[in-house]
Structures are given as structure tokens and as C-alpha cells.
């Protein structure tokens, strides 16, 4: 039996704060019956406290949530009247005591009174469907929630303010005007497009393409900020891999010992390197061994290096070079790899082949660590550095739609240049407009919306 699709007419409720012990927990309701539902169970306490239906918008009221004569919790109730609400519907937020039980008791009671448990992302979906935000802004809400660095949060905030929407709509408005111009000539075929008009159309197309190309150049950086970088540290035993991990994290995460083979499995830890969220992976030392467990660790190290976005090959510069270590360096030369000579605070016995470039570091003194961080950024970041201001960084969905739009715009450009039939040019323009509409959500499918909003948490 097919499940019933949730109705937008329902009044929805969810706990908007994470589970676990805390000072407060917050429940959010949205829908036409939100005020009336809370009226049934909220007893205001104090001279100026009111039930939601009697309250002025954007006010907070102290009182008790009750189930008949039983007090469920002492709460603060915030009341928001449309249209100045997140969903453009009546919204009530109830602040209960923290911990899983008080909020759950209040939630269960509201459900018994007729509210429906919200689907993941349903509050933001309603904000989109009610025209408060477009699809890029809705995605920015999720980006803010999941941001792992200040730069990622800043870019998401700019997108929430409409920076991407503004640029896309400017291109779309230009294309709409071009389409209207072409359709006017299609309706009146006796009037050919003059050479001057044709040049103007081509100029506007070129301007739109430049804006779109600038947006497309941010795709890689956008992916890095949203999903982070996987960075593997490889090298021989005792090269200082665990020490480097600790240096990059600025804390003692891995055990450091002069005994070779201390790390027998991969160790992962999250870091913020120059504004990029990075998962750093410390691996087992690469060497020939008869130890079964260590041998498995070596294999995992090689697999981790193969799957990583970036590899640091760390070399102990205080020890003579070994033949197999050079072979490993040659083997990884074609990958995205940084070679670093560690222990520069000790006498040096390792020289770098002329075909390679190596960074010099000391995990003991900290020498070269900041330079290494710069090199990590430079290796993965193709545009301006993430410490500089960026208003927009597109995601993979935007990239796909913009690439399809670009393809159609190139067809339009070629059509105008070779004087192709206007009906064919207009068809390509409509395809370009449809692709741009997907970015901001003006042309969407139910499956697309389900995919996007299912990735949100409950209560958002």
C-alpha cells in the first residue's frame, strides 16, 4: 500500500534542538492551527503572559504546559504571526528544560492534540513553497547547519542572503528578454533581425556566459568547503607521521613513540586548515614486515593513499635514504602528493632528487608547519584563497544545471552567428532558461525536492 503524502495543510511539530542533556530544548510548530493547538495545553503565568491566540506577534510568554491537571514542564512560548515567520505560516516555538524527557513529553502531548510530526527539512520546504526563500537559499540553510569552518559558514550565509540567486536571476532576466525579442520576430516574420540588434543579442549572451563561467569556477571550492578534504600522511616507520598529525591538529591525538610500527591502523581526525575542513589520516609505516597485523596496516595505508584527495609523503631526513622508499615516492609521483622532509632540527642525511620538490619541516620545533599548511591549500584550491571574500560557491546540483544552460547558450550563440531559423534558436533559449530555473527552484520536480529536503534534520 502506497504511503500517504504529507499534507501542507497539516500543522507540523518537531524538536528543533539536538538530543542529549542541555540547558534548554526547543520545539517548533508551524501551520494554521499552531496557535490553537498550543492554546489547549499552555497555561500562562504572570500579569502580561498570554496564550498564543491572544498574543502580539514576536513576543515571549512564560507558563506551564499541562495535560489536563498534570504539569508536563515549565516553558517559554514564543509567538510569530505570518508573514514575518520562517515558513510564512503561524509559528510557535516552545522552550522547555533540556534533556530528552521534558521535550519528548511536550511533543507527545502536542501530537495527541492533532499536530503531525514534521518530516526532515519540512519547515524549510514550507518556507520555499510559500515563497519566502528560493531553492538555493534553502540549500544554504543546510550548509549553515553542517558548516565545519568559519569560511564554510560565511559562504553559506552569503548564499542564504541571496547572492547566488541574484546572479542567476540577472542572467535569466536577460535570456527572457532575448526570448521575447526572438518570439516577436517569429510572430512577424517579415521583419528580419537587424545586424545591430543581432550584435546586441550576442553581447548580452557573452556577458551572461562570463557570469556563468565565474560561477562554474567556484564548484571545486564549494565542494571542498561543504564536504572537506581527505588528507593521508604516509611514510616509513618513525618518519614522524603521528607527530605531524598532532602538529596539524594542534593537540595530542596520536601516540608518538621512538619504537617503529606504533601505528598499525589508520587514525582519522578533523582539522581546519586555512579555512578548509580536512580529515587527516595517519597511516601505518610503509615497510616490509612478517608481522600479520602490521602487514595488514601497511596494505590499509596504501589503500588510504590511493583514495585520499591529497597525500603527504613524510620522509625522515635524519636517516639515509632506503631503496624501497624512493620506489614508493616514484610510485606516488603521479598522484596529488606533497613530499615533506621531517626532522630538520637533526643532522641531515637525505637529499631530494632533482625531479622532485620537498618541503622542510620539524614536528618537534614546528619549523615549516605553516608553510606546509599553505602548500596543502595551494594543492587543492584553484581560485583565490578561502581567507578572501567569496559571495558564492556553487554545489554539484548547481554545477550540473549551469553546464546544461551553458551548452544551450552556446547553441544560441552559434545560431545567431550563422543565422539559423529563429524557432530553433528560441528552443535552445527555452532549454537554457529551464536549466537556470532549476538552480533557484522555479522549475523543479517532486523527486528533486524530496532529495534535497530529505538531507535536512528534523525541526529545520
For each residue, the residues with C-beta under 8 A, 3 or more apart:
1:
2:
3:
4:
5:
6: 10 116 119 122
7: 10
8: 126 129
9: 31 32
10: 6 7 31 115 116
11: 29 30 31 32 33 34 37 114 115 116
12: 29 30 31 115 116 117 118 119 122 123 126
13: 27 28 29 107 110 111 115 116 117 118
14: 27 28 107 117 118 122 123 458 459
15: 19 25 26 27 103 104 107 458 459
16: 26 27 28 93 458 459 460
17: 22 24 25 26 98 103 459
18: 22
19: 15 100
20: 99 100
21: 98 99 100
22: 17 18 25 98 99
23: 97 98
24: 17 95 96 97 98
25: 15 17 22 95 96 97 98 99 102 103
26: 15 16 17 93 94 95 96 103 459
27: 13 14 15 16 93 94 96 103 106 107 110 459
28: 13 14 16 91 92 93 94 118 123 459
29: 11 12 13 34 37 38 91 92 93 94 110 115
30: 11 12 34 85 86 87 89 90 91 118 123 126
31: 9 10 11 12 34 89 90 115
32: 9 11 89 90
33: 11 36 37 90 114 115
34: 11 29 30 31 37 38 52 89 90 91 92
35: 38 39 51 52 53 79 90 92
36: 33 39 40 53
37: 11 29 33 34 40 41 110 113 114 115
38: 29 34 35 41 42 51 52 77 92 94 110
39: 35 36 42 51 52 53
40: 36 37 113
41: 37 38 65 66 67 72 109 110 113
42: 38 39 51 52 61 63 64 65 66 75 77
43: 63 64 65 66
44: 49 50 51 61 62 63
45: 49 62 63 64
46: 49 61 62 63
47:
48: 61
49: 44 45 46 61 62 63
50: 44 54 55 59 61
51: 35 38 39 42 44 54 55 61
52: 34 35 38 39 42 55 61 77 79 92
53: 35 36 39
54: 50 51
55: 50 51 52 59 61 79
56: 59 79
57: 79 80 81 84
58: 78 79 80 81 84
59: 50 55 56 78 79
60: 76 77 78 79
61: 42 44 46 48 49 50 51 52 55 76 77 78 79
62: 44 45 46 49 75 76 77
63: 42 43 44 45 46 49 74 75 77
64: 42 43 45 71 72 73 74 75
65: 41 42 43 71 72 73 75 94 96 106 109
66: 41 42 43 69 70 71 72
67: 41 70 72 109
68:
69: 66
70: 66 67
71: 64 65 66 74
72: 41 64 65 66 67 102 105 106 109
73: 64 65 96 97 102 105 106
74: 63 64 71 97
75: 42 62 63 64 65 94 95 96 106
76: 60 61 62 94 95
77: 38 42 52 60 61 62 63 92 93 94 95
78: 58 59 60 61 92 93 94 95
79: 35 52 55 56 57 58 59 60 61 92
80: 57 58 84 85 86 90 91 92 93
81: 57 58 84 85 90
82: 85 87 88 89 90 91
83: 88 132
84: 57 58 80 81
85: 30 80 81 82 88 89 90 91
86: 30 80 91 123 124 127 132
87: 30 82 91 123 126 127 130 132
88: 82 83 85 126 127 130 131 132
89: 30 31 32 34 82 85 126 130
90: 30 31 32 33 34 35 80 81 82 85
91: 28 29 30 34 80 82 85 86 87
92: 28 29 34 35 38 52 77 78 79 80
93: 16 26 27 28 29 77 78 80
94: 26 27 28 29 38 65 75 76 77 78 106
95: 24 25 26 75 76 77 78
96: 24 25 26 27 65 73 75 102 103 106
97: 23 24 25 73 74 102
98: 17 21 22 23 24 25 102 103
99: 20 21 22 25 102 103
100: 19 20 21 103 104
101: 104 105
102: 25 72 73 96 97 98 99 105 106
103: 15 17 25 26 27 96 98 99 100 106 107
104: 15 100 101 107 108
105: 72 73 101 102 108 109
106: 27 65 72 73 75 94 96 102 103 109 110
107: 13 14 15 27 103 104 110 111 117
108: 104 105 111 112
109: 41 65 67 72 105 106 112 113
110: 13 27 29 37 38 41 106 107 113 115
111: 13 107 108 114 115 116 117
112: 108 109
113: 37 40 41 109 110
114: 11 33 37 111
115: 10 11 12 13 29 31 33 37 110 111
116: 6 10 11 12 13 111
117: 12 13 14 107 111 458
118: 12 13 14 28 30 122 123 458 459
119: 6 12 122 125 453 454
120: 453 454 455 456 457 458 460
121: 124 125 142 452 453 454 455 456 457 460
122: 6 12 14 118 119 125 126 453
123: 12 14 28 30 86 87 118 126 127 459 460
124: 86 121 127 128 133 138 141 142 453 456 460
125: 119 121 122 128 129 138 449 453
126: 8 12 30 87 88 89 122 123 129 130
127: 86 87 88 123 124 130 132 133 138
128: 124 125 131 132 133 134 135 137 138 441 449
129: 8 125 126
130: 87 88 89 126 127
131: 88 128
132: 83 86 87 88 127 128
133: 124 127 128 137 138 141 160
134: 128 137 138 162 165 440 441 442
135: 128 138 139 439 440 441 444 452
136: 139 140 159 162 164 165 168 398 439 440 441
137: 128 133 134 140 141 159 160 162 165
138: 124 125 127 128 133 134 135 141 142 441 452 453
139: 135 136 142 143 159 395 397 452
140: 136 137 143 144 156 157 159 160
141: 124 133 137 138 144 145 160 456 460
142: 121 124 138 139 145 146 455 456 460
143: 139 140 146 147 152 155 156 159 226
144: 140 141 147 153 156 157 160
145: 141 142 456 457 460
146: 142 143 226
147: 143 144 152 153 156 225
148: 152 228 270 272 277
149: 152 153 225 272 275 276 277
150: 153 154 275
151: 154 155 225 275 276 386 387
152: 143 147 148 149 155 156 225 226 275 277
153: 144 147 149 150 156 157
154: 150 151 157 158 390
155: 143 151 152 158 159 222 225 390 391 392 393
156: 140 143 144 147 152 153 159 160
157: 140 144 153 154 160 161
158: 154 155 161 163 390 391 392
159: 136 137 139 140 143 155 156 162 163 164 392 393
160: 133 137 140 141 144 156 157
161: 157 158
162: 134 136 137 159 165 166
163: 158 159 166 167 391 392
164: 136 159 167 168 215 391 392 394 398 439
165: 134 136 137 162 168 169 440
166: 162 163 169 170
167: 163 164 170 171 211 215 392
168: 136 164 165 171 172 215 436 439 440
169: 165 166 172 173 440
170: 166 167 173 174 211
171: 167 168 174 175 208 211 212 436
172: 168 169 175 176 433 436 437 440
173: 169 170 176 177
174: 170 171 177 178 204 207 208
175: 171 172 178 179 208 409 429 432 433 436
176: 172 173 179 180 433
177: 173 174 180 181 204
178: 174 175 181 182 201 204 205 412 429
179: 175 176 182 183 426 429 430 433
180: 176 177 183 184
181: 177 178 184 185 197 201
182: 178 179 185 186 422 425 426 429
183: 179 180 186 187 426
184: 180 181 187 188
185: 181 182 188 189 191 192 193 422
186: 182 183 189 422 423 426
187: 183 184
188: 184 185 191
189: 185 186
190:
191: 185 188
192: 185
193: 185 197 198 201 422
194: 197 198
195: 198 199
196: 199 200
197: 181 193 194 200 201
198: 193 194 195 201 202 416
199: 195 196 202 203
200: 196 197 203 204
201: 178 181 193 197 198 204 205 416
202: 198 199 205 206 413 416 417
203: 199 200 206 207
204: 174 177 178 200 201 207 208
205: 178 201 202 208 209 409 412 413 416
206: 202 203 209 210 413
207: 174 203 204 210 211
208: 171 174 175 204 205 211 212 409
209: 205 206 212 213 406 409 410 413
210: 206 207 213 214
211: 167 170 171 207 208 214 215
212: 171 208 209 215 216 402 405 406 409
213: 209 210 216 217 406
214: 210 211 217 218
215: 164 167 168 211 212 218 392 394 398 402
216: 212 213 219 394 399 402 403 406
217: 213 214 220 382 383
218: 214 215 221 222 383 390 392 393 394
219: 216 222 223 393 394 395 396 398 399
220: 217 223 224 382 383
221: 218 224 225 381 382 383 386 390 393
222: 155 218 219 225 226 393 394 395
223: 219 220 226 227 395 396
224: 220 221 227 228 229 276 277 380 381
225: 147 149 151 152 155 221 222 275 276 277 386 393
226: 143 146 152 222 223 395
227: 223 224
228: 148 224 270 276 277 278 279
229: 224 273 276 277 278 279 309 310 376 380
230: 278 279 281 307 308 309 310
231: 278 279 280 281 308 309 310 311 312 376
232: 281 283 301 304 305 307 308 310 311 312
233: 241 244 245 280 281 282 283 311 312 314
234: 241 283 286 301 304 305 311 312 313 314 328 332
235: 239 240 241 285 286 313 314 315 316 325
236: 239 285 286 287 315 316 322 325
237: 260 261 262 285 286 287
238: 258 260 285 316
239: 235 236 285 314 315 316 342
240: 235 243 244 314 316 342 343 363
241: 233 234 235 244 245 263 282 283 285 314
242: 245 246 254 255 256 262 263 267 282
243: 240 246 247 254 256 342 363 364
244: 233 240 241 247 248 282 312 314 340 342 361 363
245: 233 241 242 248 249 253 254 267 269 280 282
246: 242 243 249 250 251 252 253 254 256 363
247: 243 244 250 363 366 369
248: 244 245 271 273 278 280 369 373
249: 245 246 253 269 271 280
250: 246 247
251: 246
252: 246 256
253: 245 246 249 267 269
254: 242 243 245 246 263 267 269 282
255: 242 262 263
256: 242 243 246 252 262
257: 262
258: 238
259: 262
260: 237 238 285 287
261: 237 264 284 285 287 289 291 294
262: 237 242 255 256 257 259
263: 241 242 254 255 267 282 283 284 285 297
264: 261 284 293 294 296 297
265: 284 297 300
266: 281 282 283 284 297 300 301 304
267: 242 245 253 254 263 281 282
268: 279 280 281 282
269: 245 249 253 254 279 280 282
270: 148 228 277 278 279 280
271: 248 249 277 278 279 280
272: 148 149 275 276 277 278
273: 229 248 276 278 373 376 377
274: 373 374 376 377 385 386 387
275: 149 150 151 152 225 272 385 386 387
276: 149 151 224 225 228 229 272 273 376 377 380 381 386
277: 148 149 152 224 225 228 229 270 271 272
278: 228 229 230 231 248 270 271 272 273 376
279: 228 229 230 231 268 269 270 271
280: 231 233 245 248 249 268 269 270 271
281: 230 231 232 233 266 267 268 304 308
282: 233 241 242 244 245 254 263 266 267 268 269
283: 232 233 234 241 263 266 286 297 300 301 304 305
284: 261 263 264 265 266 294 297 298 300 301
285: 235 236 237 238 239 241 260 261 263 298 301
286: 234 235 236 237 283 298 301 302 324 325 328
287: 236 237 260 261 298 324
288: 324
289: 261 294 295 298
290: 295
291: 261 294 295
292: 295 296
293: 264 296 297
294: 261 264 284 289 291 297 298
295: 289 290 291 292 298 299
296: 264 292 293 299 300
297: 263 264 265 266 283 284 293 294 300 301
298: 284 285 286 287 289 294 295 301 302
299: 295 296 302 303
300: 265 266 283 284 296 297 303 304
301: 232 234 266 283 284 285 286 297 298 304 305
302: 286 298 299 305 306
303: 299 300 306 307
304: 232 234 266 281 283 300 301 307 308
305: 232 234 283 301 302 308 311 332 335
306: 302 303 335
307: 230 232 303 304
308: 230 231 232 281 304 305 311
309: 229 230 231 336 380
310: 229 230 231 232 336 337 338 376 379 380
311: 231 232 233 234 305 308 332 335 336 337 338
312: 231 232 233 234 244 337 338 339 340 372 376
313: 234 235 328 329 332 337 338 339 340
314: 233 234 235 239 240 241 244 340 342
315: 235 236 239 325 329 339 340 341 342 350 358
316: 235 236 238 239 240 319 342 343 350
317: 341 342 343 344 346 348 349 350 360
318: 343 346 347 348 349 350
319: 316 322 349 350
320: 349 350
321: 325 326 349 350 351
322: 236 319 325 326
323: 326 327
324: 286 287 288 327 328
325: 235 236 286 315 321 322 328 329
326: 321 322 323 329 330 353
327: 323 324 330 331
328: 234 286 313 324 325 331 332
329: 313 315 325 326 332 333 339 356
330: 326 327 333
331: 327 328
332: 234 305 311 313 328 329 335 337
333: 329 330 337 356
334:
335: 305 306 311 332
336: 309 310 311 379 380
337: 310 311 312 313 332 333
338: 310 311 312 313 359 372 375 376 379
339: 312 313 315 329 352 356 357 358 359
340: 244 312 313 314 315 358 359 360 361 368 372
341: 315 317 344 348 350 352 358 359 360 361
342: 239 240 243 244 314 315 316 317 361 362 363
343: 240 316 317 318 346 362 363 364
344: 317 341 348 360 361 362 367 368
345: 362 364 365 367
346: 317 318 343
347: 318
348: 317 318 341 344
349: 317 318 319 320 321
350: 315 316 317 318 319 320 321 341
351: 321
352: 339 341 356 357 358
353: 326 356
354:
355:
356: 329 333 339 352 353
357: 339 352
358: 315 339 340 341 352
359: 338 339 340 341 368 371 372 375
360: 317 340 341 344 367 368
361: 244 340 341 342 344 367 368 369 371 372
362: 342 343 344 345 365 366 367 368
363: 240 243 244 246 247 342 343 366 369
364: 243 343 345
365: 345 362
366: 247 362 363 369
367: 344 345 360 361 362
368: 340 344 359 360 361 362 371 372
369: 247 248 361 363 366 372 373
370: 373 374
371: 359 361 368 374 375
372: 312 338 340 359 361 368 369 375 376
373: 248 273 274 369 370 376 377
374: 274 370 371 377 378
375: 338 359 371 372 378 379
376: 229 231 273 274 276 278 310 312 338 372 373 379 380
377: 273 274 276 373 374 380 381 385 386
378: 374 375 381
379: 310 336 338 375 376
380: 224 229 276 309 310 336 376 377
381: 221 224 276 377 378 385 386
382: 217 220 221
383: 217 218 220 221
384: 388 390
385: 274 275 377 381 388
386: 151 221 225 274 275 276 377 381 390
387: 151 274 275
388: 384 385
389:
390: 154 155 158 218 221 384 386 393
391: 155 158 163 164
392: 155 158 159 163 164 167 215 218
393: 155 159 218 219 221 222 225 390
394: 164 215 216 218 219 222 398 399 402
395: 139 219 222 223 226 398 399
396: 219 223 399 400
397: 139 400 401 438 439 452
398: 136 164 215 219 394 395 401 402 439
399: 216 219 394 395 396 402 403
400: 396 397 403 404
401: 397 398 404 405 435 436 438 439
402: 212 215 216 394 398 399 405 406 435 436 439
403: 216 399 400 406 407
404: 400 401 407 408 431 435
405: 212 401 402 408 409 431 432 435 436
406: 209 212 213 216 402 403 409 410
407: 403 404 410 411
408: 404 405 411 412 428 429 431 432 435
409: 175 205 208 209 212 405 406 412 413 428 432
410: 209 406 407 413 414
411: 407 408 414 415 425 428
412: 178 205 408 409 415 416 425 428 429 432
413: 202 205 206 209 409 410 416 417
414: 410 411 417 418 420
415: 411 412 418 419 420 424 425 428
416: 198 201 202 205 412 413 419 420 425
417: 202 413 414
418: 414 415
419: 415 416
420: 414 415 416 424 425
421: 424 425
422: 182 185 186 193 425 426
423: 186 426 427
424: 415 420 421 427 428
425: 182 411 412 415 416 420 421 422 428 429
426: 179 182 183 186 422 423 429 430
427: 423 424 430 431
428: 408 409 411 412 415 424 425 431 432
429: 175 178 179 182 408 412 425 426 432 433
430: 179 426 427 433 434
431: 404 405 408 427 428 434 435
432: 175 405 408 409 412 428 429 435 436
433: 172 175 176 179 429 430 436 437
434: 430 431 437 438 443
435: 401 402 404 405 408 431 432 438 439
436: 168 171 172 175 401 402 405 432 433 439 440
437: 172 433 434 440 441 442 443
438: 397 401 434 435 441 442 443 444 448
439: 135 136 164 168 397 398 401 402 435 436
440: 134 135 136 165 168 169 172 436 437
441: 128 134 135 136 138 437 438 444
442: 134 437 438
443: 434 437 438
444: 135 438 441 448 449
445: 448 449
446: 449 450
447: 450 451
448: 438 444 445 451 452
449: 125 128 444 445 446 452 453
450: 446 447 453 454
451: 447 448 454 455
452: 121 135 138 139 397 448 449 455
453: 119 120 121 122 124 125 138 449 450 456
454: 119 120 121 450 451
455: 120 121 142 451 452
456: 120 121 124 141 142 145 453 460
457: 120 121 145 460
458: 14 15 16 117 118 120
459: 14 15 16 17 26 27 28 118 123
460: 16 120 121 123 124 141 142 145 456 457
